[in-house]
Amino acid sequence: MSVYDLSQYLSWFQSFVKGFYFGTEEDVANIDLKKDHSLRVLREAGMLTTSLQLPSPLADVVHIAALFHDVGRFPQYRQFKTYNDRESLNHACSGVAVMHRADILRRLAPADRKLVLAAIFLHNRPVLPTRLSATQSLILRIIQDADKLDIIPTVMANLEPAAPSSRVVSLGLAPDSDRYSDAVYRKVVDRQPVAMSEMVWVNDFKLMLLGWLPTLNFPASRRAVLERSYPERLLALLPPRRELLTLASDIRAFLRTGNGVTSSAPPPPDREAVSNDNMPDGGGKRIESDVQS
């Protein structure tokens, strides 16, 4: 049984997003892109909390954080007409500021409110801070997996050869169907995070997404990407090179064997252990990030 009523947060979210519909058909489509993404991330987070058998209110906190994780994207697009943080602002910080202004989390218990704000603030970090509480870490890993589970097919659909060109989705990267950066390829092979600043070609973006797959935290996430054929679909969008075929095959094997997979039944976290070191201030303290989740 849920402790918090998600419907009130969904209602607020839908009303909030309506205030950002303006401009051209492309502008409206780009707002829809993030609205629909947020709702799908909520659904993916629900799949993960169910698979992990999380109790309420912890599951409720995860769902609220999933719904609001990208709330900063909407003012970002209105001001800058881009979702590229490097060209505008850190959308995670913007999201925390939105939450504080709206005060929509006021009905949550103080510890749960901090957990939601911390999840929004940290969800786009390529490497999570080491001083997280067990609860913060669990929530963030769920949000990051849910985020990736939806970002990957969304980007793939928009980068299909027949899809209309979208500078917002492609992040303004060079659209050469045959080229990709060796440095990006090497990082994916070595299971290292790829920074936005390292990407030159649209194929670098696809390689980065392929490199996300082995970083997924939970068995349910890894099963989902295999069942949905994400490795094969990403490979089909890349040049037919032997080294890329080998890379995709290695990643599929890694996902199937479950090497490094987090236990499907983590120990019950201490919900009160929320570190102030990982909490944003009211204005959403600015941080640097290279992940455009």
Order of alpha helices (4+ residues) and beta strands (2+ residues): alpha-alpha-alpha-alpha-alpha-alpha-alpha-alpha-alpha-alpha-alpha-alpha-alpha
